[in-house]
Amino acid sequence: QVQLVETGGGLVQAGGSLTLSCAASGRTFSNYGMGWFRQAPGKEREFVAAISWNGGRTHYADSVKDRFTIFRDNAKNTLYLQMNSLKPEDTAVYFCAARPGILVVTTAADYDYWGQGTQVTVSS
């Protein structure tokens, strides 16, 4: 079992920045590929970004490319999402997820463990 806890959400004006954190516990963090997903009201959960077990590979949704950065600190068992130039359409609950293995995966169904989510609201 892997337990994931997201923090760092909040209310920010358009153009602002936030950094989300996802603290992992329970298993060896570096054995897991990690991802960030988000879900807006009335919409399906969508992929945001993913990172390989050692941080060497990343992948982003087109909607956040060049604005968001995913990175991890395996010594601290923590995943991060740096979000810059935020837009109102980025408003959603953001979830981190974990799956064992070395691949970078963009499909929610392929992740085994999920956090409870943290709300990000971007005002116009």
VMD Tcl script that builds the backbone (N, CA, C; Angstrom):
set m [mol new atoms 372]
animate dup $m
set s [atomselect $m all]
$s set {name element resname resid chain x y z} {
  {N N GLN 1 A 0.836 -1.197 0.000}
  {CA C GLN 1 A 0.000 0.000 0.000}
  {C C GLN 1 A 0.873 1.250 0.000}
  {N N VAL 2 A 0.421 2.216 -0.727}
  {CA C VAL 2 A 1.067 3.526 -0.741}
  {C C VAL 2 A 0.017 4.550 -0.345}
  {N N GLN 3 A 0.358 5.388 0.613}
  {CA C GLN 3 A -0.538 6.465 1.017}
  {C C GLN 3 A -0.005 7.774 0.431}
  {N N LEU 4 A -0.917 8.549 -0.129}
  {CA C LEU 4 A -0.558 9.804 -0.782}
  {C C LEU 4 A -1.386 10.939 -0.196}
  {N N VAL 5 A -0.729 12.032 0.131}
  {CA C VAL 5 A -1.424 13.190 0.685}
  {C C VAL 5 A -0.984 14.448 -0.054}
  {N N GLU 6 A -1.939 15.089 -0.722}
  {CA C GLU 6 A -1.647 16.319 -1.458}
  {C C GLU 6 A -1.861 17.544 -0.584}
  {N N THR 7 A -1.020 18.527 -0.766}
  {CA C THR 7 A -1.166 19.828 -0.107}
  {C C THR 7 A -0.754 20.908 -1.086}
  {N N GLY 8 A -1.095 22.151 -0.726}
  {CA C GLY 8 A -0.623 23.283 -1.511}
  {C C GLY 8 A -1.669 23.951 -2.369}
  {N N GLY 9 A -2.875 23.393 -2.417}
  {CA C GLY 9 A -3.913 24.030 -3.195}
  {C C GLY 9 A -4.371 25.331 -2.552}
  {N N GLY 10 A -5.196 26.073 -3.292}
  {CA C GLY 10 A -5.710 27.323 -2.762}
  {C C GLY 10 A -6.323 28.176 -3.840}
  {N N LEU 11 A -6.570 29.430 -3.484}
  {CA C LEU 11 A -7.161 30.404 -4.394}
  {C C LEU 11 A -6.063 31.339 -4.887}
  {N N VAL 12 A -5.992 31.517 -6.190}
  {CA C VAL 12 A -4.963 32.378 -6.784}
  {C C VAL 12 A -5.570 33.131 -7.956}
  {N N GLN 13 A -5.056 34.304 -8.218}
  {CA C GLN 13 A -5.527 35.076 -9.370}
  {C C GLN 13 A -4.912 34.547 -10.660}
  {N N ALA 14 A -5.597 34.771 -11.738}
  {CA C ALA 14 A -5.057 34.384 -13.047}
  {C C ALA 14 A -3.685 35.014 -13.243}
  {N N GLY 15 A -2.773 34.215 -13.780}
  {CA C GLY 15 A -1.404 34.657 -13.960}
  {C C GLY 15 A -0.495 34.324 -12.798}
  {N N GLY 16 A -1.074 33.904 -11.698}
  {CA C GLY 16 A -0.298 33.574 -10.512}
  {C C GLY 16 A 0.285 32.175 -10.550}
  {N N SER 17 A 0.898 31.792 -9.435}
  {CA C SER 17 A 1.581 30.506 -9.332}
  {C C SER 17 A 1.200 29.782 -8.048}
  {N N LEU 18 A 1.272 28.475 -8.114}
  {CA C LEU 18 A 1.106 27.611 -6.944}
  {C C LEU 18 A 2.015 26.406 -7.116}
  {N N THR 19 A 2.446 25.855 -5.987}
  {CA C THR 19 A 3.180 24.593 -6.021}
  {C C THR 19 A 2.449 23.576 -5.173}
  {N N LEU 20 A 2.050 22.492 -5.789}
  {CA C LEU 20 A 1.406 21.389 -5.080}
  {C C LEU 20 A 2.463 20.380 -4.649}
  {N N SER 21 A 2.217 19.779 -3.496}
  {CA C SER 21 A 3.078 18.705 -3.001}
  {C C SER 21 A 2.253 17.459 -2.782}
  {N N CYS 22 A 2.895 16.318 -2.904}
  {CA C CYS 22 A 2.253 15.028 -2.660}
  {C C CYS 22 A 3.235 14.195 -1.844}
  {N N ALA 23 A 2.920 14.014 -0.573}
  {CA C ALA 23 A 3.775 13.237 0.312}
  {C C ALA 23 A 3.366 11.770 0.271}
  {N N ALA 24 A 4.329 10.898 0.050}
  {CA C ALA 24 A 4.065 9.471 -0.060}
  {C C ALA 24 A 4.622 8.728 1.138}
  {N N SER 25 A 3.926 7.672 1.523}
  {CA C SER 25 A 4.401 6.823 2.604}
  {C C SER 25 A 3.917 5.404 2.367}
  {N N GLY 26 A 4.582 4.460 3.014}
  {CA C GLY 26 A 4.133 3.086 2.974}
  {C C GLY 26 A 5.026 2.146 2.196}
  {N N ARG 27 A 5.552 2.590 1.090}
  {CA C ARG 27 A 6.432 1.745 0.289}
  {C C ARG 27 A 7.586 2.602 -0.219}
  {N N THR 28 A 8.533 1.955 -0.875}
  {CA C THR 28 A 9.686 2.675 -1.404}
  {C C THR 28 A 9.241 3.580 -2.537}
  {N N PHE 29 A 9.304 4.876 -2.289}
  {CA C PHE 29 A 8.784 5.865 -3.229}
  {C C PHE 29 A 9.446 5.760 -4.592}
  {N N SER 30 A 10.723 5.483 -4.609}
  {CA C SER 30 A 11.461 5.467 -5.879}
  {C C SER 30 A 11.109 4.264 -6.748}
  {N N ASN 31 A 10.301 3.360 -6.245}
  {CA C ASN 31 A 9.838 2.228 -7.055}
  {C C ASN 31 A 8.618 2.568 -7.894}
  {N N TYR 32 A 8.133 3.807 -7.763}
  {CA C TYR 32 A 6.859 4.169 -8.369}
  {C C TYR 32 A 6.989 5.313 -9.365}
  {N N GLY 33 A 6.326 5.122 -10.516}
  {CA C GLY 33 A 6.069 6.254 -11.382}
  {C C GLY 33 A 4.912 7.044 -10.792}
  {N N MET 34 A 4.932 8.355 -11.002}
  {CA C MET 34 A 3.941 9.226 -10.380}
  {C C MET 34 A 3.263 10.106 -11.417}
  {N N GLY 35 A 2.063 10.522 -11.088}
  {CA C GLY 35 A 1.336 11.401 -11.987}
  {C C GLY 35 A 0.468 12.386 -11.238}
  {N N TRP 36 A 0.129 13.455 -11.931}
  {CA C TRP 36 A -0.864 14.416 -11.458}
  {C C TRP 36 A -2.039 14.398 -12.424}
  {N N PHE 37 A -3.230 14.391 -11.846}
  {CA C PHE 37 A -4.457 14.468 -12.607}
  {C C PHE 37 A -5.324 15.560 -11.997}
  {N N ARG 38 A -6.343 15.996 -12.719}
  {CA C ARG 38 A -7.253 16.985 -12.170}
  {C C ARG 38 A -8.670 16.703 -12.641}
  {N N GLN 39 A -9.614 17.181 -11.845}
  {CA C GLN 39 A -11.012 16.989 -12.174}
  {C C GLN 39 A -11.786 18.252 -11.827}
  {N N ALA 40 A -12.370 18.852 -12.844}
  {CA C ALA 40 A -13.208 20.035 -12.666}
  {C C ALA 40 A -14.661 19.589 -12.487}
  {N N PRO 41 A -15.484 20.425 -11.875}
  {CA C PRO 41 A -16.893 20.061 -11.665}
  {C C PRO 41 A -17.586 19.698 -12.976}
  {N N GLY 42 A -18.255 18.555 -12.972}
  {CA C GLY 42 A -18.991 18.125 -14.142}
  {C C GLY 42 A -18.146 17.552 -15.260}
  {N N LYS 43 A -16.843 17.404 -15.011}
  {CA C LYS 43 A -15.954 16.883 -16.045}
  {C C LYS 43 A -15.254 15.618 -15.555}
  {N N GLU 44 A -14.725 14.881 -16.507}
  {CA C GLU 44 A -13.983 13.677 -16.160}
  {C C GLU 44 A -12.574 14.044 -15.667}
  {N N ARG 45 A -11.998 13.129 -14.930}
  {CA C ARG 45 A -10.617 13.319 -14.475}
  {C C ARG 45 A -9.703 13.308 -15.683}
  {N N GLU 46 A -8.769 14.247 -15.726}
  {CA C GLU 46 A -7.887 14.345 -16.874}
  {C C GLU 46 A -6.421 14.358 -16.446}
  {N N PHE 47 A -5.606 13.849 -17.321}
  {CA C PHE 47 A -4.169 13.791 -17.099}
  {C C PHE 47 A -3.563 15.190 -17.145}
  {N N VAL 48 A -2.625 15.443 -16.239}
  {CA C VAL 48 A -1.911 16.711 -16.207}
  {C C VAL 48 A -0.423 16.495 -16.517}
  {N N ALA 49 A 0.230 15.638 -15.736}
  {CA C ALA 49 A 1.667 15.431 -15.908}
  {C C ALA 49 A 2.057 14.104 -15.255}
  {N N ALA 50 A 3.153 13.531 -15.739}
  {CA C ALA 50 A 3.664 12.286 -15.166}
  {C C ALA 50 A 5.183 12.315 -15.166}
  {N N ILE 51 A 5.750 11.524 -14.273}
  {CA C ILE 51 A 7.203 11.505 -14.120}
  {C C ILE 51 A 7.640 10.080 -13.820}
  {N N SER 52 A 8.811 9.712 -14.351}
  {CA C SER 52 A 9.340 8.372 -14.129}
  {C C SER 52 A 9.897 8.237 -12.713}
  {N N TRP 53 A 10.282 7.011 -12.364}
  {CA C TRP 53 A 10.685 6.722 -10.996}
  {C C TRP 53 A 11.852 7.581 -10.512}
  {N N ASN 54 A 12.755 7.939 -11.419}
  {CA C ASN 54 A 13.933 8.696 -11.003}
  {C C ASN 54 A 13.889 10.149 -11.472}
  {N N GLY 55 A 12.760 10.561 -12.034}
  {CA C GLY 55 A 12.635 11.934 -12.500}
  {C C GLY 55 A 13.264 12.191 -13.852}
  {N N GLY 56 A 13.802 11.160 -14.473}
  {CA C GLY 56 A 14.521 11.358 -15.723}
  {C C GLY 56 A 13.629 11.615 -16.921}
  {N N ARG 57 A 12.391 11.189 -16.824}
  {CA C ARG 57 A 11.446 11.394 -17.925}
  {C C ARG 57 A 10.168 12.002 -17.405}
  {N N THR 58 A 9.634 12.937 -18.167}
  {CA C THR 58 A 8.373 13.567 -17.825}
  {C C THR 58 A 7.491 13.666 -19.064}
  {N N HIS 59 A 6.203 13.859 -18.800}
  {CA C HIS 59 A 5.250 14.042 -19.904}
  {C C HIS 59 A 4.133 14.952 -19.414}
  {N N TYR 60 A 3.685 15.842 -20.294}
  {CA C TYR 60 A 2.676 16.827 -19.913}
  {C C TYR 60 A 1.501 16.819 -20.883}
  {N N ALA 61 A 0.341 17.148 -20.356}
  {CA C ALA 61 A -0.796 17.426 -21.221}
  {C C ALA 61 A -0.499 18.706 -21.998}
  {N N ASP 62 A -1.000 18.781 -23.210}
  {CA C ASP 62 A -0.746 19.965 -24.041}
  {C C ASP 62 A -1.244 21.241 -23.366}
  {N N SER 63 A -2.312 21.121 -22.591}
  {CA C SER 63 A -2.927 22.298 -21.981}
  {C C SER 63 A -2.059 22.931 -20.893}
  {N N VAL 64 A -1.090 22.185 -20.375}
  {CA C VAL 64 A -0.256 22.722 -19.293}
  {C C VAL 64 A 1.215 22.799 -19.673}
  {N N LYS 65 A 1.556 22.306 -20.837}
  {CA C LYS 65 A 2.954 22.305 -21.264}
  {C C LYS 65 A 3.499 23.729 -21.271}
  {N N ASP 66 A 4.706 23.879 -20.803}
  {CA C ASP 66 A 5.415 25.163 -20.712}
  {C C ASP 66 A 4.901 26.052 -19.593}
  {N N ARG 67 A 3.873 25.608 -18.845}
  {CA C ARG 67 A 3.401 26.365 -17.681}
  {C C ARG 67 A 3.594 25.586 -16.390}
  {N N PHE 68 A 3.456 24.262 -16.457}
  {CA C PHE 68 A 3.563 23.413 -15.274}
  {C C PHE 68 A 4.848 22.596 -15.344}
  {N N THR 69 A 5.404 22.294 -14.171}
  {CA C THR 69 A 6.584 21.443 -14.080}
  {C C THR 69 A 6.374 20.396 -13.001}
  {N N ILE 70 A 6.534 19.146 -13.368}
  {CA C ILE 70 A 6.458 18.052 -12.402}
  {C C ILE 70 A 7.883 17.654 -12.023}
  {N N PHE 71 A 8.095 17.431 -10.738}
  {CA C PHE 71 A 9.405 16.974 -10.296}
  {C C PHE 71 A 9.218 16.221 -8.980}
  {N N ARG 72 A 10.255 15.511 -8.583}
  {CA C ARG 72 A 10.150 14.684 -7.383}
  {C C ARG 72 A 11.458 14.714 -6.612}
  {N N ASP 73 A 11.345 14.474 -5.327}
  {CA C ASP 73 A 12.499 14.354 -4.445}
  {C C ASP 73 A 12.375 13.001 -3.760}
  {N N ASN 74 A 13.077 12.016 -4.253}
  {CA C ASN 74 A 12.945 10.672 -3.699}
  {C C ASN 74 A 13.490 10.582 -2.275}
  {N N ALA 75 A 14.417 11.444 -1.917}
  {CA C ALA 75 A 14.938 11.434 -0.552}
  {C C ALA 75 A 13.884 11.902 0.446}
  {N N LYS 76 A 12.948 12.728 -0.034}
  {CA C LYS 76 A 11.881 13.237 0.820}
  {C C LYS 76 A 10.542 12.556 0.564}
  {N N ASN 77 A 10.533 11.565 -0.330}
  {CA C ASN 77 A 9.296 10.845 -0.659}
  {C C ASN 77 A 8.179 11.804 -1.072}
  {N N THR 78 A 8.531 12.782 -1.874}
  {CA C THR 78 A 7.572 13.818 -2.220}
  {C C THR 78 A 7.587 14.113 -3.719}
  {N N LEU 79 A 6.396 14.266 -4.248}
  {CA C LEU 79 A 6.165 14.674 -5.622}
  {C C LEU 79 A 5.664 16.113 -5.616}
  {N N TYR 80 A 6.027 16.870 -6.655}
  {CA C TYR 80 A 5.626 18.268 -6.730}
  {C C TYR 80 A 5.026 18.588 -8.093}
  {N N LEU 81 A 4.228 19.656 -8.108}
  {CA C LEU 81 A 3.744 20.215 -9.361}
  {C C LEU 81 A 3.828 21.730 -9.228}
  {N N GLN 82 A 4.782 22.319 -9.931}
  {CA C GLN 82 A 4.919 23.765 -9.971}
  {C C GLN 82 A 4.026 24.288 -11.084}
  {N N MET 83 A 3.096 25.174 -10.729}
  {CA C MET 83 A 2.132 25.684 -11.698}
  {C C MET 83 A 2.308 27.190 -11.837}
  {N N ASN 84 A 2.646 27.626 -13.037}
  {CA C ASN 84 A 2.830 29.043 -13.321}
  {C C ASN 84 A 1.806 29.510 -14.353}
  {N N SER 85 A 1.651 30.814 -14.448}
  {CA C SER 85 A 0.737 31.399 -15.438}
  {C C SER 85 A -0.627 30.730 -15.389}
  {N N LEU 86 A -1.162 30.601 -14.200}
  {CA C LEU 86 A -2.426 29.894 -14.022}
  {C C LEU 86 A -3.571 30.615 -14.700}
  {N N LYS 87 A -4.502 29.812 -15.210}
  {CA C LYS 87 A -5.672 30.309 -15.919}
  {C C LYS 87 A -6.931 29.832 -15.199}
  {N N PRO 88 A -8.037 30.532 -15.371}
  {CA C PRO 88 A -9.291 30.070 -14.735}
  {C C PRO 88 A -9.644 28.629 -15.120}
  {N N GLU 89 A -9.300 28.221 -16.322}
  {CA C GLU 89 A -9.615 26.854 -16.743}
  {C C GLU 89 A -8.745 25.803 -16.057}
  {N N ASP 90 A -7.764 26.229 -15.287}
  {CA C ASP 90 A -6.984 25.286 -14.478}
  {C C ASP 90 A -7.689 24.949 -13.165}
  {N N THR 91 A -8.794 25.619 -12.879}
  {CA C THR 91 A -9.543 25.357 -11.650}
  {C C THR 91 A -10.039 23.923 -11.631}
  {N N ALA 92 A -9.689 23.196 -10.571}
  {CA C ALA 92 A -10.049 21.782 -10.453}
  {C C ALA 92 A -9.535 21.254 -9.120}
  {N N VAL 93 A -9.957 20.045 -8.807}
  {CA C VAL 93 A -9.320 19.290 -7.727}
  {C C VAL 93 A -8.158 18.528 -8.357}
  {N N TYR 94 A -6.985 18.673 -7.768}
  {CA C TYR 94 A -5.779 18.041 -8.288}
  {C C TYR 94 A -5.431 16.827 -7.434}
  {N N PHE 95 A -5.165 15.711 -8.117}
  {CA C PHE 95 A -4.856 14.448 -7.464}
  {C C PHE 95 A -3.469 13.978 -7.875}
  {N N CYS 96 A -2.717 13.429 -6.930}
  {CA C CYS 96 A -1.514 12.714 -7.312}
  {C C CYS 96 A -1.816 11.215 -7.290}
  {N N ALA 97 A -1.051 10.475 -8.073}
  {CA C ALA 97 A -1.269 9.049 -8.211}
  {C C ALA 97 A 0.061 8.337 -8.378}
  {N N ALA 98 A 0.070 7.060 -7.997}
  {CA C ALA 98 A 1.295 6.271 -8.052}
  {C C ALA 98 A 1.030 4.916 -8.679}
  {N N ARG 99 A 2.021 4.424 -9.406}
  {CA C ARG 99 A 1.946 3.084 -9.950}
  {C C ARG 99 A 3.340 2.489 -9.928}
  {N N PRO 100 A 3.493 1.215 -9.601}
  {CA C PRO 100 A 4.830 0.620 -9.579}
  {C C PRO 100 A 5.393 0.506 -10.983}
  {N N GLY 101 A 6.703 0.642 -11.105}
  {CA C GLY 101 A 7.345 0.475 -12.397}
  {C C GLY 101 A 8.066 1.712 -12.865}
  {N N ILE 102 A 8.673 1.582 -14.038}
  {CA C ILE 102 A 9.557 2.634 -14.540}
  {C C ILE 102 A 8.940 3.472 -15.647}
  {N N LEU 103 A 7.747 3.103 -16.083}
  {CA C LEU 103 A 7.161 3.805 -17.226}
  {C C LEU 103 A 6.538 5.135 -16.822}
  {N N VAL 104 A 6.451 6.036 -17.790}
  {CA C VAL 104 A 5.687 7.266 -17.638}
  {C C VAL 104 A 4.313 6.991 -18.237}
  {N N VAL 105 A 3.284 7.081 -17.410}
  {CA C VAL 105 A 1.946 6.650 -17.810}
  {C C VAL 105 A 0.974 7.820 -17.706}
  {N N THR 106 A 0.106 7.952 -18.711}
  {CA C THR 106 A -0.807 9.091 -18.752}
  {C C THR 106 A -2.265 8.707 -18.527}
  {N N THR 107 A -2.537 7.436 -18.357}
  {CA C THR 107 A -3.918 6.957 -18.227}
  {C C THR 107 A -4.253 6.734 -16.764}
  {N N ALA 108 A -5.334 7.344 -16.305}
  {CA C ALA 108 A -5.701 7.247 -14.888}
  {C C ALA 108 A -5.935 5.807 -14.451}
  {N N ALA 109 A -6.536 5.009 -15.328}
  {CA C ALA 109 A -6.872 3.636 -14.963}
  {C C ALA 109 A -5.635 2.787 -14.678}
  {N N ASP 110 A -4.477 3.226 -15.129}
  {CA C ASP 110 A -3.247 2.459 -14.929}
  {C C ASP 110 A -2.555 2.769 -13.613}
  {N N TYR 111 A -3.091 3.700 -12.847}
  {CA C TYR 111 A -2.515 4.040 -11.549}
  {C C TYR 111 A -3.219 3.277 -10.441}
  {N N ASP 112 A -2.432 2.823 -9.476}
  {CA C ASP 112 A -2.961 1.964 -8.409}
  {C C ASP 112 A -3.358 2.738 -7.158}
  {N N TYR 113 A -2.684 3.832 -6.885}
  {CA C TYR 113 A -2.883 4.553 -5.625}
  {C C TYR 113 A -3.162 6.020 -5.917}
  {N N TRP 114 A -4.065 6.582 -5.105}
  {CA C TRP 114 A -4.493 7.965 -5.301}
  {C C TRP 114 A -4.550 8.700 -3.976}
  {N N GLY 115 A -4.266 9.989 -4.037}
  {CA C GLY 115 A -4.490 10.839 -2.892}
  {C C GLY 115 A -5.928 11.322 -2.867}
  {N N GLN 116 A -6.244 12.129 -1.859}
  {CA C GLN 116 A -7.613 12.598 -1.675}
  {C C GLN 116 A -7.909 13.862 -2.474}
  {N N GLY 117 A -6.858 14.498 -2.994}
  {CA C GLY 117 A -7.042 15.673 -3.820}
  {C C GLY 117 A -6.897 16.973 -3.059}
  {N N THR 118 A -6.528 18.019 -3.788}
  {CA C THR 118 A -6.434 19.363 -3.223}
  {C C THR 118 A -7.033 20.342 -4.226}
  {N N GLN 119 A -7.833 21.266 -3.724}
  {CA C GLN 119 A -8.568 22.184 -4.589}
  {C C GLN 119 A -7.671 23.336 -5.033}
  {N N VAL 120 A -7.695 23.595 -6.331}
  {CA C VAL 120 A -7.034 24.773 -6.901}
  {C C VAL 120 A -8.106 25.607 -7.592}
  {N N THR 121 A -8.208 26.857 -7.196}
  {CA C THR 121 A -9.186 27.764 -7.785}
  {C C THR 121 A -8.459 28.984 -8.320}
  {N N VAL 122 A -8.655 29.256 -9.610}
  {CA C VAL 122 A -8.007 30.391 -10.250}
  {C C VAL 122 A -9.083 31.406 -10.626}
  {N N SER 123 A -8.989 32.579 -10.055}
  {CA C SER 123 A -9.987 33.615 -10.319}
  {C C SER 123 A -9.526 34.494 -11.489}
  {N N SER 124 A -10.510 34.978 -12.230}
  {CA C SER 124 A -10.193 35.812 -13.401}
  {C C SER 124 A -10.104 37.283 -13.026}
}
mol reanalyze $m
mol bondsrecalc $m
mol representation Tube
mol addrep $m
